[in-house]
Amino acid sequence: MSDTITQTRLSMRLDTYLSDYKGKHIENDNIWKKEWDTAWEIAALARANSELTPVIVDDVRVVLNKF
């Protein structure tokens, strides 16, 4: 999954999810905040290493939809 086009598309999806997350104005005491932080950290690390996968990006989406 390291081809440039795939990584770019997955990265764009992550950017959309982050924007949606910021738009929700999540409080620090929200029960899903820790799960979001974990999923986002994994995704950010994978993005930095050009190792994003659809599964990682989908995990971020799933947590976002819990808010």
C-alpha positions as CSV (number, residue, x, y, z in Angstrom):
1,M,0.0,0.0,0.0
2,S,2.9,2.3,-0.4
3,D,2.2,3.6,-3.9
4,T,2.0,7.4,-4.0
5,I,-1.6,7.6,-5.4
6,T,-3.0,5.3,-2.7
7,Q,-1.2,7.1,0.1
8,T,-2.4,10.4,-1.2
9,R,-6.0,9.3,-1.4
10,L,-5.9,7.8,2.1
11,S,-4.2,10.9,3.5
12,M,-6.9,13.1,2.0
13,R,-9.5,11.0,3.7
14,L,-7.7,11.4,7.0
15,D,-7.6,15.2,6.5
16,T,-11.4,15.1,5.9
17,Y,-11.9,13.1,9.1
18,L,-9.7,15.5,11.1
19,S,-11.7,18.5,9.8
20,D,-15.0,16.8,10.7
21,Y,-13.5,16.0,14.2
22,K,-12.5,19.6,14.7
23,G,-15.9,20.8,13.6
24,K,-17.6,18.7,16.3
25,H,-15.9,20.7,19.1
26,I,-15.3,17.5,21.2
27,E,-14.7,18.1,24.9
28,N,-11.8,16.4,26.7
29,D,-14.1,14.4,28.9
30,N,-15.9,12.8,26.1
31,I,-15.9,9.0,26.5
32,W,-14.7,8.5,22.9
33,K,-11.8,11.0,23.1
34,K,-9.2,8.5,24.2
35,E,-10.2,6.1,21.5
36,W,-10.0,8.9,18.9
37,D,-6.5,10.0,20.2
38,T,-5.3,6.4,19.8
39,A,-6.7,5.9,16.4
40,W,-5.4,9.2,15.2
41,E,-1.9,8.6,16.6
42,I,-1.7,5.3,14.7
43,A,-2.9,6.9,11.5
44,A,-0.5,9.9,11.9
45,L,2.4,7.5,12.4
46,A,1.4,5.4,9.4
47,R,1.0,8.5,7.3
48,A,4.5,9.7,8.3
49,N,5.9,6.4,7.2
50,S,3.8,6.1,4.0
51,E,2.2,3.0,5.4
52,L,-1.4,4.0,5.5
53,T,-3.9,1.3,4.8
54,P,-7.7,1.4,4.2
55,V,-8.1,-0.4,7.5
56,I,-6.3,2.2,9.5
57,V,-8.2,5.1,7.9
58,D,-11.5,3.2,8.4
59,D,-10.7,2.8,12.1
60,V,-10.4,6.6,12.3
61,R,-13.8,7.0,10.6
62,V,-15.5,4.5,12.9
63,V,-14.3,6.3,16.0
64,L,-15.3,9.7,14.5
65,N,-18.8,8.3,13.9
66,K,-19.1,7.4,17.6
67,F,-19.2,11.1,18.5
